């Protein structure tokens, strides 16, 4: 139940920030227009956030700008088997690639292929008023987000994300619900805005592509 507040500024964690199943709120600062000013930078060397210990909606990430994250799955944030709440966040310039490789470089012998530059989700998070921009997902794609679960997204924007093969903005093998979301200027070999594989069945309400 603790509230951890982070002042405005740029922070470079030595390890991935893992909530370890705790019901805590990690809240950053904002400017006069409500934009996050607490920046957590993975410096292209590690995943930034991880939520994979059964966390519920009372684990909250709010007002954070996550950047420079890099991992095979979910450079910015990795969610598995959890349902955290993410509010007013920005996920910018994170990547899902092969370790030791930079965007544009690939080792096709590595399987399974990396996915989910901004976010890899295999849970049921609630995501509100978030921006996923200029993230990159190698091979399978999901530059902005990979969904294998059933997240709920409201008032979110996906812009300028790219996927190597599929799903520049979003790659779905699960069943997300998007309300009043915008996907624009994303690119991939297939499904620049959104790519749905067999079993992926998103619900889209008042969305713009």
FIMI-851473 format. One line per field, with one value per residue: residue number from 1; residue in one letter; z negated, x, y of N, C-alpha, C in turn. Coordinates in nm, 4 decimals, always signed. Atoms other than C-alpha are relative to their C-alpha. Layout:
i (NUM, ...) .
aa (A, ...) .
n.c3 (Z, ...) .
n.c1 (X, ...) .
n.c2 (Y, ...) .
ca.c3 (Z, ...) .
ca.c1 (X, ...) .
ca.c2 (Y, ...) .
c.c3 (Z, ...) .
c.c1 (X, ...) .
c.c2 (Y, ...) .
//
This chain:
i (1, 2, 3, 4, 5, 6, 7, 8, 9, 10, 11, 12, 13, 14, 15, 16, 17, 18, 19, 20, 21, 22, 23, 24, 25, 26, 27, 28, 29, 30, 31, 32, 33, 34, 35, 36, 37, 38, 39, 40, 41, 42, 43, 44, 45, 46, 47, 48, 49, 50, 51, 52, 53, 54, 55, 56, 57, 58, 59, 60, 61, 62, 63, 64, 65, 66, 67, 68, 69, 70, 71, 72, 73, 74, 75, 76, 77, 78, 79, 80, 81, 82, 83, 84, 85, 86, 87, 88, 89, 90, 91, 92, 93, 94, 95, 96, 97, 98, 99, 100, 101, 102, 103, 104, 105, 106, 107, 108, 109, 110, 111, 112, 113, 114, 115, 116, 117, 118, 119, 120, 121, 122, 123, 124, 125, 126, 127, 128, 129, 130, 131, 132, 133, 134, 135, 136, 137, 138, 139, 140, 141, 142, 143, 144, 145, 146, 147, 148, 149, 150, 151, 152, 153, 154, 155, 156, 157, 158, 159, 160, 161, 162, 163, 164, 165, 166, 167, 168, 169, 170, 171, 172, 173, 174, 175, 176, 177, 178, 179, 180, 181, 182, 183, 184, 185, 186, 187, 188, 189, 190, 191, 192, 193, 194, 195, 196, 197, 198, 199, 200, 201, 202, 203, 204, 205, 206, 207, 208, 209) .
aa (X, X, X, X, X, X, X, X, X, X, X, X, X, X, X, X, X, X, X, X, X, X, X, X, X, X, X, X, X, X, X, X, X, X, X, X, X, X, X, X, X, X, X, X, X, X, X, X, X, X, X, X, X, X, X, X, X, X, X, X, X, X, X, X, X, X, X, X, X, X, X, X, X, X, X, X, X, X, X, X, X, X, X, X, X, X, X, X, X, X, X, X, X, X, X, X, X, X, X, X, X, X, X, X, X, X, X, X, X, X, X, X, X, X, X, X, X, X, X, X, X, X, X, X, X, X, X, X, X, X, X, X, X, X, X, X, X, X, X, X, X, X, X, X, X, X, X, X, X, X, X, X, X, X, X, X, X, X, X, X, X, X, X, X, X, X, X, X, X, X, X, X, X, X, X, X, X, X, X, X, X, X, X, X, X, X, X, X, X, X, X, X, X, X, X, X, X, X, X, X, X, X, X, X, X, X, X, X, X) .
n.c3 (+0.0000, +0.0077, -0.1125, -0.0227, -0.0926, -0.0660, -0.0452, -0.1399, -0.0267, -0.0723, +0.0878, -0.0724, +0.0951, -0.0265, -0.0323, -0.0315, +0.1156, +0.0096, +0.1165, +0.0829, +0.0571, +0.1028, -0.0329, +0.0238, -0.1048, -0.0390, -0.0638, -0.0380, -0.0021, -0.1292, -0.0233, +0.0096, -0.0915, +0.0402, -0.0618, +0.0951, +0.0028, +0.0677, -0.1109, +0.0373, -0.1235, -0.0002, -0.0771, -0.1009, +0.0538, +0.0861, +0.0153, +0.1037, +0.1017, -0.0071, +0.0872, -0.0380, +0.1228, +0.0399, +0.0453, -0.0371, -0.0397, +0.1021, -0.0353, -0.0909, -0.0565, -0.0403, -0.0326, -0.0266, -0.1380, -0.0078, -0.1260, -0.0070, +0.0444, -0.1026, +0.0455, -0.1029, +0.0090, +0.0836, +0.0396, +0.0964, +0.1144, -0.0202, +0.0885, -0.0200, +0.1079, +0.0938, -0.0455, +0.0593, -0.0573, -0.0543, -0.0283, -0.0450, -0.0257, -0.1352, -0.0312, -0.1166, -0.0445, +0.0569, -0.1075, +0.0244, -0.0993, +0.0472, +0.0841, -0.0713, -0.1314, -0.0007, -0.1014, -0.1366, -0.0054, +0.0404, -0.0109, -0.0286, +0.0609, +0.1373, +0.0140, -0.0738, -0.0396, +0.0976, -0.0233, +0.1024, +0.0350, +0.1115, +0.1043, -0.0248, +0.0972, +0.0024, +0.1186, -0.0184, +0.0608, -0.0378, -0.0503, -0.0243, -0.0361, -0.0235, -0.1345, -0.0443, -0.1169, -0.0510, +0.0494, -0.1086, +0.0302, -0.1065, -0.0490, +0.0131, -0.0002, +0.1183, +0.0397, +0.1155, +0.1025, -0.0296, +0.0925, +0.0029, +0.1018, -0.0232, +0.0631, -0.0307, -0.0288, -0.0189, -0.0308, -0.0243, -0.1341, -0.0528, -0.1151, -0.0391, +0.0386, -0.1149, +0.0247, -0.1077, -0.0936, +0.0251, +0.1095, +0.0424, +0.1212, +0.0947, -0.0468, +0.0897, -0.0004, +0.1063, -0.0220, +0.0643, -0.0254, -0.0186, -0.0072, -0.0282, -0.0216, -0.1327, -0.0504, -0.1204, -0.0372, +0.0349, -0.1213, +0.0101, -0.1232, -0.0013, +0.1094, +0.0545, +0.1232, +0.0861, -0.0631, +0.0828, -0.0394, +0.0361, +0.1436, +0.0403, -0.0299, +0.0722, -0.0050, -0.0267, +0.0205, -0.0264, -0.0233, -0.1260, -0.0657) .
n.c1 (+0.0788, -0.0864, -0.0117, -0.1376, +0.0034, -0.1270, -0.0086, -0.0351, -0.1411, -0.0315, -0.0555, -0.0544, -0.0084, -0.1045, +0.0691, +0.1418, +0.0857, +0.0960, +0.0857, -0.0055, +0.1295, +0.0412, +0.1064, -0.0555, +0.0167, -0.1220, +0.0569, -0.0923, +0.0466, +0.0482, -0.0127, +0.1258, +0.0980, +0.0276, -0.0912, -0.0959, -0.1343, -0.0881, -0.0475, -0.0790, -0.0737, -0.0739, -0.1235, -0.0132, -0.0766, +0.0811, +0.1426, +0.0180, +0.0964, +0.0478, +0.1150, +0.0260, +0.0130, +0.1403, +0.0492, +0.1353, +0.0230, -0.0524, -0.1375, +0.0260, -0.1069, +0.0678, -0.0811, -0.1380, -0.0469, -0.0902, -0.0730, -0.1280, +0.0057, -0.0292, +0.0067, +0.0544, +0.1431, +0.0372, -0.1110, +0.0456, +0.0622, +0.0389, +0.1096, +0.0402, +0.0804, +0.0272, +0.1002, -0.0269, +0.0616, -0.1002, +0.0696, -0.0728, -0.1383, -0.0538, -0.0986, -0.0625, -0.1310, -0.0392, -0.0128, -0.0059, -0.0933, -0.0911, -0.1029, -0.1238, +0.0293, +0.0701, +0.1053, -0.0474, -0.0873, +0.0758, -0.0564, +0.1202, -0.0078, +0.0488, +0.1438, +0.1023, -0.0359, +0.0357, +0.1224, +0.0427, -0.1010, +0.0463, +0.0583, +0.0393, +0.1045, +0.0680, +0.0843, +0.1233, -0.0151, +0.0836, -0.0929, +0.0787, -0.0667, -0.1419, -0.0528, -0.1042, -0.0538, -0.1352, -0.0540, -0.0402, +0.0043, -0.0623, +0.0608, +0.1455, +0.0520, +0.0579, -0.0898, +0.0568, +0.0460, +0.0429, +0.1042, +0.0390, +0.1041, +0.1212, -0.0112, +0.0992, -0.0681, +0.0905, -0.0647, -0.1421, -0.0481, -0.1136, -0.0453, -0.1392, -0.0600, -0.0260, -0.0199, -0.0785, +0.0854, +0.1433, +0.0523, -0.0820, +0.0562, +0.0446, +0.0067, +0.0942, +0.0383, +0.1000, +0.1262, +0.0030, +0.1113, -0.0488, +0.1044, -0.0480, -0.1438, -0.0458, -0.1193, -0.0335, -0.1403, -0.0755, -0.0359, -0.0473, +0.0216, +0.1434, +0.0732, -0.0744, +0.0637, +0.0324, -0.0059, +0.0671, -0.0198, +0.1102, +0.0240, +0.0034, +0.1321, +0.0159, +0.1237, -0.0369, +0.1119, -0.0364, -0.1439, -0.0398, -0.1226) .
n.c2 (-0.1223, -0.1180, -0.0931, -0.0434, -0.1132, -0.0267, -0.1382, -0.0217, +0.0244, +0.1225, +0.1025, +0.1147, +0.1103, +0.0986, +0.1244, -0.0152, -0.0262, +0.1091, -0.0239, +0.1203, +0.0351, -0.0953, -0.0955, -0.1329, -0.0988, -0.0701, -0.1189, -0.1044, -0.1389, -0.0487, -0.1436, -0.0732, +0.0570, +0.1383, +0.0949, +0.0564, -0.0590, +0.0953, +0.0824, +0.1173, +0.0282, +0.1256, -0.0217, +0.1053, +0.1121, +0.0859, -0.0292, -0.1011, +0.0405, +0.1374, +0.0263, +0.1383, +0.0791, +0.0038, -0.1300, -0.0379, -0.1390, -0.0909, -0.0336, -0.1117, -0.0815, -0.1237, -0.1175, +0.0390, +0.0066, +0.1148, -0.0095, +0.0681, +0.1388, +0.0999, +0.1384, +0.0888, -0.0277, -0.1129, -0.0858, -0.0994, +0.0673, +0.1392, +0.0383, +0.1385, +0.0538, -0.1087, -0.0969, -0.1307, -0.1189, -0.0917, -0.1254, -0.1179, +0.0371, -0.0109, +0.1028, -0.0608, +0.0476, +0.1285, +0.0973, +0.1441, +0.0511, +0.1027, -0.0595, -0.0234, -0.0555, -0.1281, -0.0049, +0.0150, +0.1164, +0.1173, +0.1334, +0.0774, +0.1319, -0.0065, +0.0185, -0.0726, -0.1351, -0.1023, -0.0771, -0.0943, -0.0988, -0.0829, +0.0843, +0.1381, +0.0292, +0.1280, -0.0115, -0.0779, -0.1317, -0.1143, -0.1013, -0.1204, -0.1255, +0.0286, -0.0201, +0.0908, -0.0704, +0.0263, +0.1260, +0.0902, +0.1429, +0.0781, +0.1235, +0.0131, -0.1361, -0.0618, -0.1082, -0.0697, +0.0935, +0.1357, +0.0449, +0.1388, +0.0083, -0.0792, -0.1313, -0.1030, -0.1260, -0.1131, -0.1284, +0.0238, -0.0338, +0.0742, -0.0781, +0.0102, +0.1273, +0.0860, +0.1426, +0.0586, +0.0703, -0.0125, -0.0808, -0.1127, -0.0575, +0.1023, +0.1382, +0.0667, +0.1404, +0.0037, -0.0711, -0.1307, -0.0916, -0.1365, -0.1011, -0.1345, +0.0061, -0.0407, +0.0659, -0.0762, -0.0107, +0.1194, +0.0728, +0.1380, +0.0743, +0.0281, -0.0627, -0.1137, -0.0445, +0.1137, +0.1311, +0.0994, +0.1383, +0.0875, -0.0066, -0.1403, -0.0564, -0.1252, -0.0786, -0.1388, -0.0909, -0.1401, -0.0087, -0.0610, +0.0473) .
ca.c3 (+0.0000, -0.0027, +0.2207, +0.3661, +0.5267, +0.7752, +0.8316, +1.1795, +1.3390, +1.5200, +1.3352, +1.4581, +1.2570, +1.2227, +1.2568, +1.3854, +1.1447, +1.0396, +0.8102, +0.6868, +0.6233, +0.3976, +0.3974, +0.4259, +0.6227, +0.8074, +0.8992, +1.0911, +1.1298, +1.4104, +1.5739, +1.5955, +1.8818, +1.7023, +1.8977, +1.7055, +1.5998, +1.4061, +1.6621, +1.6096, +1.8681, +1.9411, +2.1654, +2.4223, +2.1867, +1.9802, +1.9413, +1.7333, +1.5522, +1.4701, +1.3239, +1.3226, +0.9683, +0.9696, +0.9043, +0.9107, +0.9934, +0.6661, +0.8110, +0.9900, +1.2207, +1.2735, +1.4399, +1.5615, +1.8844, +1.9651, +2.2279, +2.3456, +2.2390, +2.4274, +2.3800, +2.5836, +2.4646, +2.3426, +2.3459, +2.1667, +1.9455, +1.9147, +1.7707, +1.7202, +1.5146, +1.3539, +1.3729, +1.2726, +1.3360, +1.5586, +1.5742, +1.7672, +1.8800, +2.1825, +2.3359, +2.5815, +2.7756, +2.6144, +2.8128, +2.8212, +2.9949, +2.9719, +2.6907, +2.8278, +3.1392, +3.2133, +3.4125, +3.7737, +3.6843, +3.6572, +3.5938, +3.7590, +3.5787, +3.2434, +3.1587, +3.0356, +3.1983, +2.9831, +2.9464, +2.7634, +2.7737, +2.5546, +2.3671, +2.3633, +2.2011, +2.1117, +1.8369, +1.7853, +1.6995, +1.7034, +1.9109, +1.9156, +2.0902, +2.2062, +2.5091, +2.6910, +2.9330, +3.1432, +2.9977, +3.2011, +3.2089, +3.4093, +3.6131, +3.4850, +3.4104, +3.1748, +3.1741, +2.9418, +2.7625, +2.7782, +2.6252, +2.5294, +2.2585, +2.2178, +2.1269, +2.1163, +2.2816, +2.2653, +2.4228, +2.5406, +2.8417, +3.0492, +3.2862, +3.4773, +3.3611, +3.5913, +3.6078, +3.8065, +3.9636, +3.7948, +3.5920, +3.5808, +3.3256, +3.1680, +3.2112, +3.0704, +2.9937, +2.7061, +2.6599, +2.5685, +2.5395, +2.6770, +2.6167, +2.7675, +2.8761, +3.1732, +3.3785, +3.6329, +3.8221, +3.7231, +3.9657, +4.0188, +4.2942, +4.2079, +4.0036, +3.9608, +3.7030, +3.5688, +3.6501, +3.5196, +3.5336, +3.4986, +3.1545, +3.1376, +3.1092, +3.0024, +2.9205, +3.0641, +2.9497, +3.0976, +3.2169, +3.4955, +3.7366) .
ca.c1 (+0.0000, +0.3002, +0.3231, +0.6687, +0.7035, +0.9791, +1.0843, +1.1271, +1.4574, +1.6309, +1.7129, +1.9268, +1.8534, +2.1314, +1.8779, +1.5241, +1.2651, +1.0575, +0.7569, +0.7819, +0.4106, +0.3838, +0.0726, +0.2604, +0.2180, +0.5205, +0.4312, +0.6370, +0.6024, +0.4361, +0.4741, +0.2037, +0.0353, +0.0318, +0.3174, +0.5473, +0.8780, +1.0188, +1.2299, +1.3571, +1.6237, +1.7450, +2.0221, +1.9611, +2.1144, +1.8264, +1.4501, +1.3147, +1.0053, +0.8856, +0.5546, +0.5331, +0.4531, +0.0740, +0.0322, -0.3240, -0.4771, -0.3435, +0.0071, +0.0212, +0.2701, +0.1791, +0.3374, +0.6504, +0.8439, +1.0125, +1.2865, +1.5959, +1.4707, +1.6000, +1.5154, +1.4200, +1.0603, +0.9306, +1.2127, +1.0116, +0.7959, +0.7314, +0.3972, +0.3124, +0.0338, -0.0344, -0.2913, -0.1234, -0.2638, -0.0613, -0.1658, -0.0375, +0.2781, +0.4990, +0.6946, +0.9425, +1.2347, +1.2360, +1.3255, +1.2777, +1.5774, +1.8383, +2.0813, +2.3997, +2.2226, +2.0951, +1.7837, +1.8324, +2.0695, +1.9284, +2.0420, +1.7775, +1.9029, +1.7705, +1.4226, +1.1687, +1.1794, +1.1700, +0.8475, +0.7065, +0.9424, +0.7423, +0.5520, +0.5220, +0.1959, +0.0753, -0.1589, -0.4596, -0.3366, -0.5459, -0.3716, -0.5026, -0.3848, -0.0546, +0.1623, +0.3698, +0.6032, +0.9071, +0.9470, +1.0888, +1.0209, +1.2456, +1.1214, +0.7735, +0.7199, +0.4823, +0.6906, +0.4582, +0.3010, +0.2680, -0.0530, -0.0991, -0.3546, -0.6583, -0.5486, -0.7884, -0.6579, -0.8353, -0.7267, -0.3922, -0.1824, +0.0534, +0.2658, +0.5879, +0.6414, +0.7848, +0.7815, +1.0253, +0.7629, +0.4264, +0.2385, +0.4161, +0.1816, +0.0358, +0.0626, -0.2240, -0.2475, -0.4854, -0.7988, -0.7295, -1.0051, -0.9196, -1.1449, -1.0793, -0.7282, -0.5274, -0.2758, -0.0959, +0.2309, +0.3315, +0.4987, +0.5711, +0.5878, +0.2295, -0.0206, +0.1469, -0.1063, -0.2194, -0.1544, -0.3763, -0.2713, -0.5081, -0.6663, -0.6191, -0.9572, -0.9379, -1.2418, -1.2108, -1.4409, -1.4123, -1.0567, -0.8704, -0.6171) .
ca.c2 (+0.0000, +0.2342, +0.5411, +0.6047, +0.9471, +1.0269, +1.3863, +1.5306, +1.4302, +1.1472, +0.8256, +0.5350, +0.2195, -0.0362, -0.3178, -0.3686, -0.2251, -0.5265, -0.4769, -0.8391, -0.8769, -0.5726, -0.3506, -0.0216, +0.2993, +0.4354, +0.7945, +1.0465, +1.4216, +1.6192, +1.9582, +2.2232, +2.0375, +1.7046, +1.5469, +1.3093, +1.4637, +1.1684, +0.9818, +0.6275, +0.5434, +0.1900, +0.3289, +0.0518, -0.2032, -0.3434, -0.3710, -0.0817, -0.2180, -0.5685, -0.6843, -1.0632, -1.1784, -1.1778, -0.8066, -0.6717, -0.3354, -0.1903, -0.2001, +0.1351, +0.3061, +0.6715, +0.9756, +0.7950, +0.8419, +0.5109, +0.5221, +0.3398, -0.0015, -0.3046, -0.6722, -0.9764, -0.9234, -0.5880, -0.3382, -0.0724, -0.2911, -0.6656, -0.7833, -1.1498, -1.3035, -0.9659, -0.6862, -0.3601, -0.0126, +0.2197, +0.5860, +0.8863, +0.7091, +0.7629, +0.4750, +0.6225, +0.4742, +0.1314, -0.1788, -0.5543, -0.7036, -0.9710, -0.9020, -0.7541, -0.6274, -0.2781, -0.1839, -0.2873, -0.5699, -0.9202, -1.2744, -1.4908, -1.8028, -1.6827, -1.8128, -1.7315, -1.3936, -1.0794, -0.8816, -0.5811, -0.2854, -0.0491, -0.3190, -0.6955, -0.7975, -1.1427, -1.0244, -0.8004, -0.4516, -0.1342, +0.1320, +0.4889, +0.8066, +0.6583, +0.7296, +0.4679, +0.6443, +0.5569, +0.2088, -0.0785, -0.4532, -0.6828, -0.9774, -1.0696, -0.7026, -0.5310, -0.2165, -0.0278, -0.3222, -0.6985, -0.8376, -1.1996, -1.1224, -0.9002, -0.5488, -0.2539, +0.0620, +0.3984, +0.7293, +0.5902, +0.6890, +0.4744, +0.6801, +0.6329, +0.2742, +0.0090, -0.3709, -0.5803, -0.8065, -0.7566, -0.4980, -0.1665, -0.0137, -0.3269, -0.7050, -0.9106, -1.2785, -1.1978, -0.9904, -0.6278, -0.3666, -0.0231, +0.2776, +0.6206, +0.5246, +0.6531, +0.4542, +0.6701, +0.6790, +0.3249, +0.0842, -0.2862, -0.5459, -0.6442, -0.4456, -0.1100, +0.0028, -0.3340, -0.6984, -0.9792, -1.3428, -1.6379, -1.6121, -1.2377, -1.0676, -0.7045, -0.4909, -0.1390, +0.1411, +0.4937, +0.4358, +0.6116, +0.4596) .
c.c3 (+0.0000, +0.1278, +0.0082, +0.1057, +0.0521, +0.0529, +0.1491, +0.0178, +0.0754, -0.0919, +0.0828, -0.0990, +0.0402, +0.0389, +0.0405, -0.1280, -0.0004, -0.1265, -0.0875, -0.0730, -0.1016, +0.0513, -0.0342, +0.1169, +0.0222, +0.0848, +0.0271, -0.0058, +0.1400, +0.0143, -0.0057, +0.0899, -0.0313, +0.0621, -0.1025, +0.0110, -0.0821, +0.1026, -0.0539, +0.1280, -0.0132, +0.0781, +0.0961, -0.0510, -0.0887, +0.0132, -0.1152, -0.1124, +0.0210, -0.1033, +0.0329, -0.1209, -0.0519, -0.0525, +0.0502, +0.0338, -0.1022, +0.0072, +0.1134, +0.0430, +0.0570, +0.0267, +0.0211, +0.1494, +0.0044, +0.1365, -0.0064, -0.0495, +0.1146, -0.0620, +0.1128, +0.0069, -0.0881, -0.0466, -0.1042, -0.1249, +0.0405, -0.1027, +0.0323, -0.1216, -0.1046, +0.0603, -0.0625, +0.0679, +0.0440, +0.0464, +0.0472, +0.0196, +0.1443, +0.0163, +0.1334, +0.0241, -0.0820, +0.1122, -0.0519, +0.1096, -0.0582, -0.0816, +0.0764, +0.1381, -0.0153, +0.1051, +0.1408, +0.0181, -0.0536, +0.0144, +0.0155, -0.0632, -0.1427, -0.0001, -0.1465, +0.0240, -0.1034, +0.0396, -0.1127, -0.0412, -0.1195, -0.1154, +0.0525, -0.1063, +0.0199, -0.1281, +0.0324, -0.0645, +0.0456, +0.0347, +0.0427, +0.0350, +0.0176, +0.1461, +0.0247, +0.1294, +0.0308, -0.0656, +0.1171, -0.0458, +0.1165, +0.0382, -0.0173, -0.0155, -0.1297, -0.0501, -0.1216, -0.1112, +0.0603, -0.1052, +0.0164, -0.1014, +0.0374, -0.0720, +0.0392, +0.0168, +0.0289, +0.0231, +0.0173, +0.1455, +0.0332, +0.1252, +0.0247, -0.0432, +0.1240, -0.0436, +0.1176, +0.1054, -0.0191, -0.1146, -0.0464, -0.1297, -0.1042, +0.0686, -0.0997, +0.0267, -0.1121, +0.0347, -0.0739, +0.0325, +0.0042, +0.0143, +0.0194, +0.0129, +0.1442, +0.0343, +0.1315, +0.0229, -0.0432, +0.1260, -0.0317, +0.1343, +0.0187, -0.1188, -0.0639, -0.1312, -0.0972, +0.0806, -0.0963, +0.0545, -0.0386, -0.1518, -0.0540, +0.0386, -0.0802, +0.0137, +0.0114, -0.0073, +0.0212, +0.0168, +0.1386, +0.0481, +0.1115) .
c.c1 (+0.0818, -0.0052, +0.1448, -0.0035, +0.1404, +0.0000, +0.0308, +0.1498, +0.0179, +0.0734, +0.0438, +0.0151, +0.1080, -0.0580, -0.1428, -0.0794, -0.1139, -0.0827, -0.0190, -0.1308, -0.0544, -0.1072, +0.0481, -0.0354, +0.1326, -0.0435, +0.1076, -0.0641, -0.0490, +0.0282, -0.1376, -0.1092, -0.0308, +0.0898, +0.1010, +0.1372, +0.0972, +0.0387, +0.0841, +0.0615, +0.0803, +0.1293, +0.0310, +0.0741, -0.0814, -0.1474, -0.0168, -0.0907, -0.0429, -0.1093, -0.0484, -0.0145, -0.1430, -0.0550, -0.1419, -0.0092, +0.0513, +0.1515, -0.0086, +0.1298, -0.0649, +0.1016, +0.1479, +0.0285, +0.1084, +0.0684, +0.1279, -0.0006, +0.0296, -0.0026, -0.0553, -0.1515, -0.0197, +0.1169, -0.0395, -0.0568, -0.0432, -0.1060, -0.0395, -0.0776, -0.0382, -0.0975, +0.0238, -0.0797, +0.1103, -0.0716, +0.0982, +0.1489, +0.0388, +0.1090, +0.0624, +0.1383, +0.0507, +0.0044, -0.0014, +0.0872, +0.0848, +0.1085, +0.1314, -0.0201, -0.0778, -0.1120, +0.0578, +0.0951, -0.0772, +0.0831, -0.1168, +0.0024, -0.0537, -0.1516, -0.0311, +0.0388, -0.0461, -0.1246, -0.0213, +0.1058, -0.0394, -0.0513, -0.0257, -0.1017, -0.0584, -0.0835, -0.1217, +0.0105, -0.1081, +0.0933, -0.0794, +0.0902, +0.1509, +0.0373, +0.1122, +0.0567, +0.1431, +0.0651, +0.0212, -0.0053, +0.0564, -0.0866, -0.1502, -0.0683, -0.0614, +0.0878, -0.0491, -0.0358, -0.0285, -0.1023, -0.0264, -0.1101, -0.1192, +0.0095, -0.1159, +0.0736, -0.1025, +0.0806, +0.1517, +0.0358, +0.1224, +0.0464, +0.1495, +0.0700, +0.0228, +0.0239, +0.0730, -0.0871, -0.1467, -0.0315, +0.0906, -0.0489, -0.0305, -0.0089, -0.0863, -0.0109, -0.1011, -0.1185, -0.0033, -0.1288, +0.0553, -0.1182, +0.0634, +0.1523, +0.0339, +0.1280, +0.0351, +0.1511, +0.0857, +0.0300, +0.0498, -0.0203, -0.1468, -0.0654, +0.0764, -0.0578, -0.0219, +0.0048, -0.0591, +0.0251, -0.1231, -0.0142, -0.0017, -0.1329, -0.0224, -0.1413, +0.0411, -0.1233, +0.0492, +0.1499, +0.0296, +0.1310, +0.0343) .
c.c2 (+0.1269, +0.0831, +0.0456, +0.1093, +0.0289, +0.1428, +0.0065, -0.0196, -0.1298, -0.0963, -0.1201, -0.1153, -0.1000, -0.1347, +0.0323, +0.0232, -0.1010, +0.0188, -0.1238, -0.0306, +0.0988, +0.0967, +0.1399, +0.0921, +0.0706, +0.1192, +0.1036, +0.1369, +0.0361, +0.1486, +0.0649, -0.0527, -0.1463, -0.1046, -0.0528, +0.0662, -0.0851, -0.1062, -0.1157, -0.0558, -0.1297, +0.0045, -0.1156, -0.1232, -0.0928, +0.0361, +0.0975, -0.0496, -0.1448, -0.0218, -0.1411, -0.0918, +0.0016, +0.1298, +0.0261, +0.1466, +0.1002, +0.0149, +0.1011, +0.0671, +0.1254, +0.1104, -0.0344, +0.0039, -0.1071, +0.0007, -0.0836, -0.1426, -0.0949, -0.1384, -0.0853, +0.0150, +0.1237, +0.0838, +0.1028, -0.0634, -0.1405, -0.0346, -0.1429, -0.0482, +0.1021, +0.0994, +0.1370, +0.1110, +0.0949, +0.1265, +0.1075, -0.0287, +0.0245, -0.1045, +0.0384, -0.0591, -0.1188, -0.1032, -0.1430, -0.0587, -0.1108, +0.0668, +0.0108, +0.0580, +0.1305, -0.0052, -0.0024, -0.1173, -0.1204, -0.1270, -0.0960, -0.1390, -0.0032, -0.0122, -0.0276, +0.1453, +0.1024, +0.0786, +0.1000, +0.0993, +0.0856, -0.0829, -0.1402, -0.0357, -0.1386, -0.0071, +0.0832, +0.1382, +0.0981, +0.1143, +0.1218, +0.1179, -0.0179, +0.0210, -0.1000, +0.0576, -0.0431, -0.1217, -0.0954, -0.1446, -0.0789, -0.1191, -0.0030, +0.1346, +0.0448, +0.1119, +0.0755, -0.0952, -0.1360, -0.0406, -0.1489, -0.0235, +0.0848, +0.1341, +0.0904, +0.1319, +0.1085, +0.1272, -0.0155, +0.0301, -0.0845, +0.0726, -0.0208, -0.1274, -0.0862, -0.1442, -0.0612, -0.0659, +0.0370, +0.0967, +0.1117, +0.0625, -0.1051, -0.1356, -0.0760, -0.1494, -0.0242, +0.0871, +0.1335, +0.0754, +0.1409, +0.0948, +0.1363, +0.0041, +0.0378, -0.0732, +0.0668, +0.0017, -0.1169, -0.0806, -0.1405, -0.0674, -0.0334, +0.0695, +0.1143, +0.0495, -0.1128, -0.1284, -0.1015, -0.1398, -0.0813, -0.0047, +0.1413, +0.0627, +0.1275, +0.0573, +0.1467, +0.0892, +0.1435, +0.0192, +0.0564, -0.0609, +0.0983) .
//
